[in-house]
Amino acid sequence: ARVRLVSGRAILYEDTPAALSLSPADVELFTGIFDDPIYPVDTGAFGFPSDLDGNDRVILLFTPSVNRLSPPGSSDFIGGFFFGLDLIPGLEHSNKGEVFYVLVPDPTGESGNVRDAEMVRSTVPPVLAHEFQHMIHHNERIIERGASNREALWLSEGLAHIAEDLVGEELRRRGRVAEAGDYQSGNRRRASLFLTAPSEVSLIFAVGQGSLAERGAAWLFVEYLRGQFGTDGVLGLLTGTTATGTVNVEAVMGRAWADLFSDWSAALELERQVSVRGALPLRGELLVLGFDLMEAL
């Protein structure tokens, strides 16, 4: 791969087989949004990444290898990923540094499905926000605090999906509403899939990487915790710990898991009831606070 641009927080590499698949404007777009707002928003909420390679930056490697992960002709879509092996320098094949792997524009489908440049421009930014949270999470949990295991997948993904929303919120504050939608629409679609049949979807998913509906549930649950806690400080507390899953949530929220889970479940239904019947006299634990769920969905 070759370097296309070094910015304040990123180094953008382009894999040799995809030479010049990104225009100069694309290169500036991706490094620019990573520098701001993604980097300050994610670090402000969750903590900081490691810097094992000592370059003070994160590598964004655009490669058709990511395109090939989605089977040709399928609806599957993998926009990019962070690989924890790269942050374990003692293991074989580790890149010993902070790297994101991202798909490239492929208008002819040479490496799988057709991916035009505009599609890549709209889908990669929220992927970067999401995966950066995972990278921060690895540092705060594994490297800094020496946890022997990763966070439970459902909670890890819930936090990473919240990262997308946080960047979207910041863009809305700046008046960049259309861009904000690119970061927030995915969470809302996944949440809608969950709410279509919530009794058939587990919040604590344990198979594979979680279905879209399961990820929607995880996002909704972390959004509920965010409102109940009252500040975004809850996100950093859930990230910077060695506790795992429900135990982590109980410790941060100071409440029993069964109570949190049942109140969240009721709050989702009561949001709908309130929208139909008007205000109801409800205790605060039965409300989705700080977020208008009905308007969002």
Buried (B, 14 or more C-beta within 10 A) or exposed (E): BEEBBEBEBBBBBBBEEBEEBBEEEBBBBBBBBBBEBBBEBBBBBBBBBBEBBEEEBBBBBBBBBBBBBBEEEEEEEBBBBBBBBBBBEEEEEBBBBBBBBBBBBBEEEEBBBEBEBEBBBBBBBBBBBBBBBBBBBBBBBBBBEEBEEBBBBBBBBBBBBBBBBBBBBBBBEEEBEEBBBBBBBBBBEBBBBBBEEBEEBBBBBEEEEBBBBBBBBBBBBBBBBBBBBEEBEBBBBBBBBBBBBBEBBBEBBEBEBEEBBEBBBBBBEBBEEBEEEEEEEEEEBBBBBBBEBEEBB
